[in-house]
Structures are given as C-alpha cells and as structure tokens.
Amino acid sequence: MSTVESRPRIGAGVNRVDGPRKVTGTAPYPMDFSVPGQAYGALVQSTVAAGRIVRMHTEAAEGAPGVITVITHENAPKVGTGPVTVLGASPPPPLRDDRVVHHGQHIAFVVAETPEQATAAARLVRADYEATEPLLDLQDPRAEQLVDPWGTDTSRGDSAAALESAEVTLRATYTTADNTNNPLGLFATLAAWEGETLTVHDTSQWPSMVRTCLAMVFGIPESSVRVLVPYVGGGFGAGLRAWPHVILTAMAARMIKRPVKLVLTRPQMFTSVGHRPSGVQWLSVGATRDGELVALDHRSLSSLSMEDNDYEPFAWASSFAYRCPNVTTQDRQARLNVAVPTSMRAPAEAQGNFALESALDELAHSLRMDPLELRLRNHTDVDPRNGLPWSGKALLECYEVGARRFGWSDRNPEPRSMRDGNWLVGYGMASALFPYFAQPCAAQATVNRDGSALVRSAATDIGTGTYTVMAQLAAEELGLSLDLVRFDLGDSDMPNAMMAGGSGLTGALGNAVHDACRRLVRSFAELACGDADSPLLGFSPDDVECTDGKVHPVGRPHLGESYADILARHGLSELTANGNSTPPVATELGMSLAGAYGAKFVEVRVDADLGLLRVARVVSVIDGGRILNEKTARSQIIGGTVGGIGMALFEDTVTDPRTGRIANGTFADYLVAVNADVPEMDVVFVGEPDRGTATGTKGVGEVGLVGIAPAIANAVYHATGKRLRELPITLDALL
C-alpha cells in the first residue's frame, strides 16, 4: 500500500488555514474565554528576594468590595508536586510555606467578583518579612554550583595538552544577559470544576503535560482533567511549564466552588513564566597556523533559581559542531535568588553559539584567514563524537549559497576598511545548528462518509503553522485536496502530543500523522480488497494507493473507488485509525540524527562619530530537511532572526543587584527589536529530506535565531575593529 506524493500539497507556500480567524479577531486565545459565574483572580507578589514571611496582613483586602477570598500559605490547601518531564521537575507548588526565594514570588491570591476589584484588593495585602541577603551575582562564590546534573559534559582526547602545544591559541570570555520571552499575548488561565472534574483554558505549549501536572497536584485521575488551548498568543518557550499561577487559579476555583480566571500583567510576565538564563562562557581554542582546530575547551556558568532544575548546557553542542580531535565541554549552574529560568527560543544554543562563533571569528582574524574559510576547513561530515555519518547535513551548501547571495567575496577583510559616508560598514558571518529533538507523539485520523477527513492531536500551534502543515501532510497521505482536510489540536482529550518546542513538534507529530493516515488508508484497502462488490477485489492492500479521494491499484486510478463509496457499502459513517511516533535511535539507524543547520551572513553599519548601530541586511541559508510549507518555514526564520537581533542589540532583563527586583519589567523599559530595527532579509532553504525520520523534517523554529548574535558581533568587529564579547551590544560600547 502506498500513497501518491506527486501532488503539490507539501512544500508549497500554502496560506495558514487559521489565518482568516486570526486576522478577523475571531481566534479565541486563552484570555478571551469566559464561563457563566466566573470570578477573577489577582496575584500578590513578594517585595523581597530572600527570607521568610513573618506575617500576612489580609484584613483590608478581605473587607474590600467584591472580594470572595484571599489565599495565602496560611490557609492554602496542601497539594502535590507535578511531574518530572524531559525539561526537568515541575516548579514547586505555590503557597506551600513561608519561604521567599525570589523577588516577585507569589505570596497571595485574591479572588473577587470583577478583575478590577481583585486587582484593587491585591494592592491592600501586605507582608512582614524577615529578609536575608539575596544571592544575585552569577559568580558569587557563596552560590551553590550544580555540576553536570544531566550528564552532558563531554571530553574527547586531551584538550589541555593540545592547547599547550597548539601553534595558535585563543582564550576569551563571553557574557550573555537575562532575556525575557515576552510574547505579545499575556498568559491567562481559566479553571472550572464540576465535582472532581477540572476543565482549564491555559496559555500552554504542552496541554498533555499540563493535564498530567494538574492531575498529580490535585490527586485526581488524568481523565478528570481537560486542558484547552486552541490558540496561543506566542510563547517562545514560556509555555512549556505548568506554572504556579495555573495551580493557584485551579486551587482557588476548587475552594470557592466557582470558575476563576486570571490574566497576568506585563510586569508579572517577567517573574512568573520564566526567562532565558544569563551566563558566562570561557573558551580556549587551539589551531595550526593553517587553521585546523586541534583543541577546544568550552565551559559555561549559567543562572538557576533556588528551587528548580531547568538545564541549558551552553557548551554541549561545541562537542560536535566542528572537526576537532581534542574537545572538552563543561556546563555549570549557580543557584540564585532569581525567578525560575526556562527555555527561550533556541535554548542553550542561542548562548553557546554566540561564544563559539565569536571565538572562531577571533581566531580567523588572528590567523589572517577568511572566517568562512576557517569554518570550511573544520567542517565534518560525520559526528565527531562517534564517527557516524549525519542523517542529513547540507551545511557546506548553506555556506556556498549564502556567501554567493550575500556577496561575501566583495568584503575587504581588514577591520574598519569599508565605509559609506560616515557609516562604517561591516560584514560578519556565523554557522548555526540546533540539535535534533523529539518526544513520543500520537495522532488520530478519520475519514467521514462525505469524503472529508479530520485529523487530531493534543498539540498546540504557537504560531509555527502546525494547523496548516499537519493538514497538508494529512492531505498528502490520504490523497485528498487540502480543503477536505481539517486538523484539530489544543485539547488534552485528543491523542497525546509532545510540546511545541525545541523544533521537535513538526517532526514528531508529522511522523504520528503519517502513521495514522497510512494505517487509515490500509484499513480502507483491506475493506475494499476483500469485498466482492469492489473493483479492488483480489488486490493486495500492499499494492494500493490513494489519489483524489479514491483508493485504487498502484498506477491504475480507473479501477479505484472513493472513500465515501467504501464507507456507504459497509454501512459505516466513518473510519478511524490511530498513529504513533517514537524518537528514532541513532545507533539503530547507523547514523547520528542531524538537527537543522544554517549559515548566517550579516551587514551592519556603525556611525563613526555617534556609535549608532544598524543591521542593514541578513542572509539566512537553512538546511531544515524536508520543508512542509516554505511560506510558514520562511516566517519562522524571519521571526527567529528578529529575536536574534533583539538578543544581540536590545534585550536585557535588568535585576537590581541589591534587592533582586527586575527594574525594567515593562515594554516601555524592556527593549525588543521593532519594525525600524528589522533589515532586509533573504531566506533560502537547501538540502534534502533527513534520512532519520519518516517525514524527512528537522524543524526550523529554533535555528532561525541561532547564529544571528555572533554574526552581528563579528560584523561589528569588521566595521569598527572593536571586539565585543558581551550581549547586548550597546551604544556606549561602540563609542
């Protein structure tokens, strides 16, 4: 049994199927939902970063107009702890005791009849603290350091000895700031209980995990929890946890026996739903005089909260990014009195790639070698950790196409040598990769009597185009036109799905959809091939394919019959099949699973007198495996590029070093790249379908950001002669 793959459903730049709902304002986001009789919640947050609460003063709030209850650690019911997932343990339950471990920690939850009343009453709640000195400095020797908790440290050869004997060495320190995810949509939760059954609308990138977490926390079966997330107003990783405010909202609803709705404020987004951790990285690189790497030692120290185990190994990918016989990577974390860090677009690679690709640019300049040539000389077609070939890697093509489209050969290699009037012009480039990631996934496919199809999975679409590309993939597998296929998601009652994150959902879910649709087509074939009234009688299901809604022998569509006819003759209203996917195992494949690769080329302009910095253009050439929808994939690369510009030039979550308070927790003070900062962009996809997965995809959501920050920093050096090793790059550093 096979399906025809020649029809132009996959790869074409199909418009988003959910686009009309979004542009007309009818797409329901979590904060848009309401139910009859709902009350409203408001958070009260700590004003110290460390210590304990001596006394809560709630009397004024309890007597305020419309207030139903005020929940603190003194009257909150005890609840359980959420699950340990691939991202680590769930955050600790809220309001469990009197301890304070970061500024902005939730210390009370006010519930009132209106959101205005809840907000006003929350301002009346006060706390007396026994404050202690917070740990806020990443390199404070008093901070507890976690050593390789997830086993990602690597060692190959003898990097120390190779560095000592190397003809050329470079040693440098790179620093990256806290960044906050800051999606446009504020996170919201609406929780409603009916007896022991809980329904939650939540801003989440992982409904199946939120269901599991709430079931464990409240001690009820998973079947008694339903999490609904049809649309998400952005996430960038912030929606990968069941955060304490979600549990608080469900707790309050259970206590007052009414639905409760909470919408976070923008300042609360800075302390409640994670952030990219800050970090310091130390790189030592050794090479021969002709540019062959002989040693690489990459170590990092990043921030971690007092009660969490989020882990981002900045240095890890340096162990397989280039050909090098002697490599050491080491990642450490320091426990601080800060809000919980979490994944933010291109986690770990955003930071680690900045250090590695900046160091290689420095090495190239010290060797008086073209930075692109240095990377070409150290390219590897096999995984240097085990010698296995990659399942798909077109990085050399990325370099070649990118250099040609950008005009890299026009570059005068000397720093500060290119000008346009008073503007210093700089060219910079960087390699990019984001490792392969997938988790188990399930999907269900149904064909109805009218010939239409419905495919379902409990995934989310955070703007990446999941609604669209899964409908495209299902249409391809079922041999139907796209307008006859509907893909539903965002409901934890649907088949279990992995997170929308880590560039893993399209591959994992796509494989599950592929499996479900193949099984469904075979079910139709088995019905028809054993039916005396079918033109397919006597054929084997293995020799059948489907096109234009008809099941027929391979290459003989005139002998086929439609899905609708098969269902009608058997008295069925529909036929359904379930599909699953599990992550492929590299050793069983005889190859190493390759993530997405790319080459980024950037032109910057710096005012010679004022230090003003502008990104003039960006060329991104991406190997993302099989591209299911070039239009949505290109959108992902553009969005990632904008995020990379923000990381490089603007974004810095500033914490007061004395109090631990975030000092710029609003859009007025936290700078992001806006339209005027976004340059001309050229995005190109190259490469072949990945050999390691059924659908051949790799995922491109993360790799768009990787490499942008170092390419900008490298271009700034070329323009000005100033090597900047700290992000963000600010005007004062260029004066």
N, C-alpha and C positions, 0 to 999 in steps of 0.2 A: 504494500500500500504506500502511495506517495501522494504528494500534493504538488501542483504546478507552481513554480516560483518565478515565472517569466512575467507575470502581470505587475504593473508598476504601482504596487501598494507600499513596498518597502523602499526606503532610500529617498523617495520623492519628498519635496518640501511641502508636505500637507499642512494646511492650517489647523490650528488647535481645535479639536472638537468642542472644547469647553470655552473657546474664545467668545462666542456670542453672549454667553451668560456673564462672563467677566466684564465685557465692555458695556453691557446694558445694566450692570449693577444688580443682576438677579442671582448671581452665585452666592450661596449662603456660607459665610465664614463663621467660625465658632462664636465670635462676639455678636453675630446677628441673630442667634437663636433665642427664643423666649418660650416659656410654657406658662399656662394659667397658674396663678397663685404664687409665682416665684418671689423670693426675697433676694436681697442683694448683699454681697459681702465687701468688706474693705479691710486691707491689711494694716497692721501696726508693726513697725519695724524698729529694731534696736538702734540706739544712738551712740552705742559704744561698740568697739570691735572685739573686746575680750573681757571676760569676767563672769559675773553671775547676777541674776536678778534678785534683789533683796525683797522687793515688794512691788506688786502691781496695783496701780490706782485706776479702778474701772468704774467707780461710782458715778462720776459725772457722765460718762458715756452711757451707762446703763439707764440713766434717767433722761437721756436726750430724746427728742421727738422721734418716734418711729422705730426705735431700737428694739430688737427682739431678743438678742443675746450678745454677750461678749465672751469669747472663748480665750482662755489663757492656759498656761501649763498647770495652773491650779485646779481647773475644772474640766480640762480636755480628757476625753476617754482614752484609755491606752489602746494603741493599735499596733499591728505587726510591722515587720520590715518587708520591703519589696524584694524582688528577685535579683540575683546576680546574673547579668547578661554579658554578651560579648563586649560591652563597653564598661563592664565593671559592676560593682554593687550599686544598688539604688541609694539615693540620698537618704540620710537618717529621717525617721518620722518627725513631723513638726510638733512643737509644744510638748516635748516629752519630758523636759526638766527645766531647771532654772539657768542652765549654762548658756553663755553667749560666745560664739566663736567667730563672728564677723559682723561688721557694721552693715545694717540693713537686714539682719536676720529677722524672720517673722516671729514676733513675740505675742501677738494677739490677733484675733479675727473678730471683727464686728459685723453683725448681721442686722439689717434694718429693712423697712418696707420699700425704700427707694434708694437708688445709688447715691443721691445727694445726702440723704440722711446718714447712710453708712459712712460716707467719707467725712462728714462733719463730726460724727461721733468718734471716729477713729482718731481725730486730732485731739480729743479730750482724754484719751488714755495716756497715762504717764507711768514710768517705771523708775524705781530707785535701784541703782546698780552698785555693786562692789566691783569696780573696774580694775583690771590689771593691764600692764603694759602689753600692747599687741605686738606680735611678730609680723612685720610687714616688708622687711628687706630680704630679697631673694637670697642674698649672700650672707645673711646674718648667721654667725657661727652657732648661735643657740637653736636655730631651726632644725628640727628633725629631718634628716635626709633619707628618702627611700631609695634603696639600691636594687635596680633591675627587678622590680616586682613582677613583671610579666615575662621575664626571660628573653628579652630582645637584644641584650648586649651581645656583640659579636667579636670574634678575634680570628684572624687568618694570617698565618706567617708570623713574623716578628717585626712589628711596625716600629718599635723603639730602636732596634738595631739598624733597621733600614733607614730611618730618619737620620741617624748619626752618620751613616756612610753615604747619604744621598749627595749628589753633585750640587743640587739646588734645593733649598728648603724655604718654606714659608710658614710662619706662625702668626695667627691673628685671632682676635676675639670679636664676636659679633653679638649684638643685643637686639632683641625684638620686644616690643611693648605688649601689654594687655590690649586686646581689641574686644569689642562687644558686638555680638551678632546683629542686633538691631534690625530685624525685619520690619517692614512698614506696618504690618498688622500687629496690634497689641495682643498678647496672649490672653486667652479667655477660657473659662471653664463654667459649664452649667451642669449641675448634678441634681438628679431627681431619683428618689427611692419610691418603690411600690412594694411594701413589705420588705423582703430581703433581696429584692431585685434592684439593681442600680443601673441607671442609664446616664451616660456622661457625654456631653459635647465638649471637646477639648482641642486646643491647638497642639497637635502632635504630629510627628513624623513617623510614628510607630504605634498604631492603635492596638495591635495584638499585645505588645508589651505593656501598654497602659492597662489593658484588661487584666493581664496576669498580675500586675502590681496591685491594682485596687482589690482584686480578689484576695491576695495574700494579706494585704494591710487590714482589711475588714473581716477576714476569716470566713469568706463565702466562696461557693464554687465559681469557677471561671464562667460557667454557663449562666450565672446570675448577673453578670456584668456585660454591658454593651457600651462600646465606645464608638462615637460617630464623628468622623472628620471628613466630610465630603470635599471641603476646600480648606487650604491653609494659606494665610496671608504672609508667606515667607517663613523661613526657619533658619537656614544656613547652619544647622546642627543644634540650635537651641531647643528644638522639639524632640530630641532623642531621649529625653528622660521623662519620667512621671514626677514632676517637681513637687515640692512640699505644698505649694498653693493649690494644686489639684486635689491632694489628700485633704487639705483643710476645707475646701469647698464641699467635698463629699461628706466629710465629718459633720460640718455644720448642717447640711441638709438632713442628715440622719438624726441629729439632735433635735432640730425644730420640727421635723416631720413635714417639711415643705421643700420644694426645689430652691436652690440657691445658685446665684450667678455672680461670678467675679470677673472683672476685667482689670488687668494690671495697668498701672500708669506707666508712662515712659520712664521716669526715674526708677520705678520698681523693676523694669525690664533689665536694668543694669546690675541688679543684685539677686534676681530671682530665677533666671533661666540660663545661667552660665556665661562664659566668655572665653576667648582664646587666651591660654595662659602665656604670661611673659616668660622670657628665657634668656640665658646667656650661653653662648656656644664657643668652645675653644677648638680651633682647627690647626693641625700641623700637617703639612703636605711636603713630601719629598719627591723629586723627579730627576731624571737625567737631563743633561743640557739640551738634548733634542726633544724634550717634552714628554717622555714616557714616565708615567706615575710609577713610583717604586714603593711609596709608603703613604698611608693616610690614617691619621688619628683624629677622630671627631668625637667630642664629648659635649654633653649639654647638661644644664641645670634649669629646671622649669618650676613654675609655681603650682602648688597644690593646696587645697583647703585643709582645715584641721580634721575633717571627718568625711573624707571622700577618697576614692582611688582612681579617679579619671587618669588615664595614662596616655601621653603622647610622646613617643620616642623620636625626638627630633633627628637624632643621628643615625638611626637604624638604616634608612634607605641608602646611606652612603656606602654601605657594605656591598651593594650590588649595582650602584649607578654606573661605575666605570671599571675598566680592566685595571686591576692593581693587585700585586701579589701579597702585600702586607697591609692589613687593614685592622684597625681597632675602632669599634663604636661603643659608646657608653652613655647611658642616659640616667640622670638622677632627678629626683623631685624634692623640693623643700616645702614642708608643711608651714603654712602661714595663716594668719587671721584674715583671710580674704574669702569672698563668696566663691562658691564651687565653680572651678573651671569646667569647660566641656568642649566638645568638638565644635569647631567653627570652620567654615569651608576650607577644604584641603588640610585637615588636621595633621599636625606634625610635619607634613611636607612643606606647608607654607613657610614654616620657620626654618626647618632643616635645609631646604633647598636654597633659601636666601644665603645661608652661611656657606654651603658647599660651592654654589655657583659664583658667589662673590670671591671666594678664595681661589677658584680656578682662574678667574679673570685677573686677579692679582698675580698669580703665578705666570700666566701668559705674558703679562706686561714685563715682569722681571726677566723672562726669557726672551723678550722682544719677539714674541711669536703671536700670530693671529689667534685670538681667543677661540675662534671656530676651529682652526687647525688643531689646537691643543685637544679639543674635545674629540675631533675625528681620530686623532692618534690613539686615544684611550677608549674608543668605543668597543663594546663587547657584544658579540652575537650569542654568547652563552651566559648563563647565570654564573658569575664568578664564585658563588658560594658552593656550587655542586657540579659545575661543568655541564649541566643540562642545557639543551637549546631552549630558547624562549618560545612560547606558544604563538607569539606574533610580535614582531618588533620592527617598525619602519622608521626608526629614529634617523638613520642616515638619509632617508628620503625627506624627512622633516627638515634636516639641515640644508639639503641641496635646494629644495623648493623654497624654503624660507629665505635663504641667502639671495637667491635669484630675484624673488619678488620684492624683497626689501632694498636691493641694491647694495649689499654688504661690501662688494668689491670696490665701490666708489669711496669707501672710507679711507681717510688719511689716518694711519694708525697712531700718530703722535697725539698725546693729550693736549687739549687747548689749541688745536691746529685748524679747526673748522669753525667758520663764523658766517653769520648772516646779519650784517649791520652790527648792532650792539649785542646781538644774541650769540652766545657760544653754543655751537651745535655738537651734540654727542650721539654716537651710535653704541648701543650695548646689546648683548645677547645672552641667553641662558638656555640650558636644557631644562626639560620638565618631565617628571614622571609622577604617576600616582599608582601605588601598588594595587594589584588585583584584590578584590574583597567581595565575598558573597556569603549568604547565610541560607539555610533551608527556606523554601517558599512553596506555596500551594496556590492552585487556581482551579476554577470550575468553568466549564464551557457547556452551553446549552444551545441547541437549535430548535426553534419553535415550528409549529405547523405552517406558519406563513412564510417560512424560509429565512426568517431573521435569526440572528444569534445574539446571545447575551453571555458575556464572559465576566467573571467576578473574582475579586481577591481583596483581602483586608489591607491593602496598601494605601499609601497616600500619594497625592500629586502635589508637591511643594512648589510647582511652577516649572518643573523639568519637562513636562509634557507626557506624563505617564498615561493619562486618559487617552491621549492620541496615539502614541506609539504602540500601546498594547492592543488598541483597536486595529491598528494597521497590521500588526503581527498576526492577530487572530483572523483577520480578513484574508491574509495571505495563506495561512494554514488551512482555512476552511474553504478556500476558493470562492469567496463572496466579495461583492463590492463593499467598499468601506461604509456606505450609507446603510447597509443592512446589519452592521455590527455595532453593538453597544458594549462598552466596558464600564463596569461599576466598581467602585472602590470606596475606601473611607468608612468601613463598617466592620467592627471586630467580629460580628457574627458570620462574616464571609470567611472563606478559607484563609488560614494563617499566612501572613506575609512578613517578610523581614522589613527592616527600617528603610525609609527613604533617606539614605545617607551613604557616605563612603564610596560613591559612584558604583554601588553594588546592586541597586534595586532593578535597573533595567535588565541586567544580565540574569539575575536570579529569578525575577518574576517572568521575564521573557522566556526562560527555559521552562518554567512551570506552565505558562500559557501554551508554549509549543507542545509540551507533553499532553496537556488536556485536550487540545484541538486534534492532535494526532490520534489520541485514543477515541475521541468522538467520531472522527471520520472512519476509523476502523469499525466502530460499533455499527455505523450506518452500512458499511461494506459487508459486514457479517450478516446483517439482516437481509440485505439485498441478494447476496451471493447464495443464500440458502432458500430463496423464495422462488417458487415455481412460476410466479407471475411477473418476475423481474427479468429485464433483459440481461441482468448480471448473473443469472443462474449459471452455476458451474464454474464461474471465475473464482480465483483465489483472492481473498482480501489483500494479499500482498501485491497483487497486480492491478490495484485500483488507485485512481487519483480523483481529485475533485476540481472542477472549474465551473465558474458561473453558476454556482449553487447546485451543480449536478455531480453525482457520483458515477464514474464510468471507467472502463478498462483503460489502461495507460495508452495514450495516443489515439483513442477511439471514442471521442465525445458523442458521436451519433448513437452509441449503444447505451448511453447513460440514462439516468432518471434523477429527478430532483429530490432534495431532502424532503420537501413537502409531500411528494408522491409516496415516498417510502414510509413516512410517518402515517399518512392517511390510510394506506393499505393495511398497516398493522394496528390501526386504531389508537395511535399514540398522539398526544398533543405536543410532546417534546421528547427529546433525547438528551441526556446529560452525561458528561464524563468529567472525572477529576484528574488533575495532573499535579505532579510534584517535581521539585528540583532540589538537589543537594550539591554543595560545592564540590567541584572536581578535585581530585587528589593528584598533585603533580607527579609523584613517583609512579602512580598507576598509568599516567599518560606518557611517561618517559620524557617529559618536558617541564620546564618551570612556567607557571602561569604568569603571563605578562600583563601588567596593567596598561594604562594609557600612557603614551609618550608624546612629547612635543618639543618644538623649538620656538623660542620667543625672541623676536627682534624689535628693538625699541629705539626711536629717535626722541631725544629731549632737547630743549632749548633753555638756556640759563642766561638771564640778563647779567652782563658782565659787571655792571655797577650796583644793581639792586639785589642780586641773588634770586630773583624771581625764577621759578622753575615751572616749565610747561612740558607735558608729554605731547609730542607732535603727532606721532603715529605709532601703531603697533601692528606687527605681522605675527600671527599665530598659526603655525602649521602643526596639525594634530593627527596622531595615529590613535584613533579610537576604535579600531576594529571595524566591524560591520556597523555602519551608520543607518539606523532605522528611519530617521527623519532628519534630513540635513538642515531643514529650517529650524527645528527646535534645538538640534545639536549646536548649530551656529549660535543660537540665542544663549545657550549655556556657556559657550566660550566667551562671548561678549560680556555676559554678566560676571563671569569669573575674572575677566580682565579688569573690569571696573572695580571689583573687590580687591584685586592686586594693586591697582593704583591707589586705592584708599589705604591699604596696608603700608604701601611704600611712602606715601606723602602726607597722610592726614590722620589716620586713626590711632588714637592713644587714649586709653581709659586711665585717667589720672587719679591716683589714690593719694589722699593727704597722708604724708609719711608719719604724722603724729597720731591721727585719730582713726585712720583706716576708712574714712568716708570718701566715697567717689565724688570728685569735685566737678566733674563735667557730665553728669548724668542726664543731659537733655540734648535734643537735636540742635539747640541753639549753641551748645558748647562742644559737643562731640562732633567732629568734622568727618564727613564722608564725601566721596567723590560725587559731584553733581554734573549736570549736562556740560557746563563750561569746562570741566576738567577732563572730559572724555574725548579722546582724539579720534582721528580717522583710524578705522580698524579693518584689517584684512584677515579673514579666517579661511583656512584651507584644510580639508581632510585628505589624508593619504593612507596608504596601507591596505591590507587585505583583512577579511574576516579572521578573527582569532581562532586558532585551531583547538583551543582548550575548552570551548563551550558549544552547546548545541546551536545557539543562535549567532555565534561569532562576535558578540558585542563585548566591549570593555567598559563602557561608561565614560562620560566626559564631563560630569558635573563638577569634579574637583580640579582636574588638570588645567582647566582654563585659568585658574588663579596662580597655580604653581609656576614659578619662573619669572613672573612679571616684576616682583620687587627686586630681585637681583639684576634683571636686565635693565631696570631703571637706574639702580645704583651704579651699575657698570657703565651705563651711558653718561651718567653724571660725572664719573671719573674721566671718561674720554673727553667730555666737554670742558671740564674745569681743572683737571689734574688733582682734584681732592678726592681721596678715598674715604668714603663714609661707611662705617660699619654698624651704625645704629639706626633702627627704624622707630618712628617715621623720620624721613629726611626733611628737616625744617629749614626755613629761610636763614635763620641765624647761623646754621652750619655751613652755609654757602657764602656768607659774607667774608 
